[in-house]
C-alpha cells in the first residue's frame, strides 16, 4: 500500500483545499482505495465512507441497489462502475464518489472478463469511467494496479 500513499496524499490535499468530500464503492481492490485515503491524517475532513461491494449481497445491503436496477448491464463494466459511484455519492451525500469493479485473478470472473480487468468510475462535478487491462493473473499485483489507476484518475478529475 505504500506506493498508493503519495497518490492519496495529493488527493486528500486537493479535497481539503476545496472543502469537498468523497465516498468509495470498491470491489476487487478489497478496500485498498479506502485504506490509502484513510491513511492520510485528517481524513475525516473529506472521507465520508465506503464499502467493499464484492458480492450481490454487499451491493444490496450497503448500497441498496436491487437486481432490477441492473437490467441490461452486468458487473465489471464501466456502466456498472458508474451505477456504483452514482449510488454511493447519493447515499453518502458526498461531492465525489469513486468506484471500482473487476477481476483480480488468478482466473477471470464469471462474466467472461480475464484476470487483470478492472473498470472504475468517478462521479462529481463531472463523470468519467475507464477500463484497465493489466494482462496479469497476479491477484495482489492487480489489486494494487487497480487501486493505483483509480486513484490516478480521481486525481486527474480533481485538477
C-alpha positions in Angstrom: 0.0 0.0 0.0 3.0 2.3 0.4 3.0 3.1 -3.3 -0.6 4.3 -3.0 0.1 6.9 -0.2 1.6 9.7 -2.3 -1.4 9.5 -4.6 -3.8 9.6 -1.6 -1.9 12.5 0.0 -2.3 14.6 -3.2 -6.0 13.7 -3.4 -6.5 14.5 0.2 -4.8 17.9 -0.1 -7.0 18.8 -3.0 -10.2 17.7 -1.4 -9.4 19.5 1.8 -8.3 22.7 -0.1 -11.7 22.6 -1.9 -13.8 21.6 1.1 -15.1 18.6 -0.8 -15.9 15.1 0.3 -15.7 11.6 -1.2 -17.4 8.2 -0.9 -15.9 4.9 -2.2 -17.5 1.8 -3.6 -14.8 -0.7 -4.4 -14.8 -4.4 -5.3 -11.7 -6.2 -6.4 -9.4 -3.7 -4.8 -10.7 -5.1 -1.5 -10.6 -1.8 0.4 -7.1 -0.6 -0.8 -8.5 2.6 -2.2 -10.3 3.4 1.1 -7.3 2.4 3.2 -5.0 4.7 1.2 -7.3 7.7 1.6 -7.8 6.9 5.3 -4.1 6.6 5.9 -3.7 10.4 5.4 -4.0 12.4 8.6 -7.2 14.5 8.7 -9.1 12.0 6.5 -12.3 12.8 8.4 -12.4 16.2 6.7 -13.0 14.6 3.3 -13.7 10.8 3.6 -17.4 10.1 4.3 -17.3 6.4 4.0 -17.4 3.5 1.6 -17.8 -0.2 1.2 -16.3 -3.2 -0.5 -19.1 -4.2 -2.9 -17.7 -7.6 -3.7 -20.9 -9.6 -3.8 -24.5 -9.2 -4.8 -25.4 -9.3 -1.1 -23.0 -6.4 -0.4 -24.4 -4.4 -3.3 -27.9 -4.9 -1.9 -27.1 -4.3 1.8 -24.6 -1.5 1.5 -25.8 0.5 -1.5 -29.4 -0.8 -1.7 -29.1 -1.5 -5.4 -31.6 -4.1 -6.3 -31.4 -6.6 -9.2 -33.9 -4.7 -11.3 -31.5 -1.7 -11.5 -29.1 -4.0 -13.4 -31.4 -4.8 -16.3 -29.2 -4.6 -19.4 -25.9 -4.3 -17.5 -23.5 -6.6 -15.7 -20.8 -6.2 -13.2 -17.2 -5.4 -14.2 -18.3 -2.8 -16.8 -18.0 0.9 -17.0 -21.8 1.2 -16.8 -21.9 -0.8 -13.6 -19.0 1.2 -12.1 -20.9 4.4 -12.9 -24.0 3.0 -11.2 -22.0 2.2 -8.1 -20.3 5.6 -8.0 -23.6 7.5 -8.6 -25.3 5.5 -5.9 -22.5 5.9 -3.3 -22.4 9.6 -4.0 -26.2 9.9 -3.4 -26.3 7.7 -0.4 -23.4 9.4 1.4 -24.2 12.9 0.2 -20.7 13.4 -1.0 -19.3 15.8 -3.6 -17.4 13.0 -5.2 -17.6 9.2 -5.4 -15.2 6.7 -6.8 -16.0 3.1 -7.7 -14.0 0.1 -9.0 -15.1 -3.3 -10.2 -13.1 -6.1 -11.9 -11.4 -9.4 -11.9 -8.2 -9.7 -10.0 -7.2 -13.3 -10.7 -5.7 -15.7 -10.9 -8.6 -16.6 -13.2 -11.2 -14.4 -14.8 -14.6 -13.7 -13.4 -17.9 -15.4 -14.1 -18.9 -12.7 -16.6 -16.1 -13.7 -19.0 -13.6 -11.0 -18.2 -9.9 -12.1 -18.0 -7.9 -11.6 -14.8 -6.4 -8.2 -14.8 -9.7 -6.5 -16.0 -10.9 -3.5 -14.0 -13.4 -0.7 -14.5 -13.6 2.4 -12.4 -15.9 5.5 -12.3 -15.6 8.9 -10.8 -18.7 10.9 -10.2 -18.8 14.6 -9.1 -18.9 17.9 -10.9 -18.2 15.7 -14.0 -18.3 11.9 -14.6 -15.7 9.7 -16.1 -15.3 5.9 -16.4 -12.5 3.8 -17.7 -11.1 0.3 -18.1 -7.8 -1.1 -17.2 -6.4 -4.4 -18.6 -3.2 -5.4 -17.0 -2.8 -8.8 -18.8 -1.6 -10.3 -15.5 -3.1 -13.1 -13.4 -1.3 -12.0 -10.2 -4.1 -11.2 -7.8 -2.2 -9.0 -5.4 -0.4 -7.1 -8.2 -3.7 -6.5 -9.9 -5.4 -5.2 -6.7 -2.6 -2.7 -6.3 -2.6 -1.7 -10.0 -6.4 -1.3 -10.0 -6.3 0.9 -6.9 -3.4 3.0 -8.3 -5.2 3.5 -11.6 -8.4 4.5 -9.9 -6.6 7.0 -7.6 -4.7 8.4 -10.6 -7.9 9.0 -12.5 -9.5 10.6 -9.4 -6.6 12.9 -9.0 -6.9 13.9 -12.7 -10.6 14.6 -12.2 -9.9 16.9 -9.3 -7.5 19.1 -11.3 
